Amino acid sequence: MTGPAFLGTGWRFPLRVDAHGGLAYGSGERSVAESVWLVLATARGERQMRPRFGCGIHDLVFTGDSPPGRAALAHLVREALTEWEPRIDVLDVRVEPGNPALPSDTLLLIHVDYRLRSNNALHNLVYPFYAVEGEGV
């Protein structure tokens, strides 16, 4: 099975209502991108019935910006996506400062490059990570 049927259809993330008053659904490549975002946005232990689901980056919120911290973030993202999103191959994960011109270690941008297994299409996603919650936002 290849193409959009392989990629599936599911509720849009975040949940929203469609024009007919029902739940909005996403399918194909959009569904995969929303799933990647969902894995990164969910802290491990947050889901009652699936305590291992999610990404461990939320444990690093107060670490700030440092080379070891960036490496740890990249490792945790790659590990979580490899485990929880079987429709993709993670090609690269880079962690960079949100705005290099400003001396702040608050915002880090996690760049995820991935390939869809069904059709080898290349995609990327940028996830904002606030290393020091509540400061400089």
HUURJO-V33221 format. One line per field, one symbol per residue. phi: phi as a letter, one per 40 degrees, with the letter a starting at -180 (. if undefined). Layout:
phi: ???
This chain:
phi: .bgdcccgbadcbcdaccccgcccbbagccccccccccccccccgccdcbccchbccccbdbcgbadcccccdccccccccccbbccbbccabbbbccaccbcbbcbbbccbbabcccbgccbaabbcbccbcgbgc
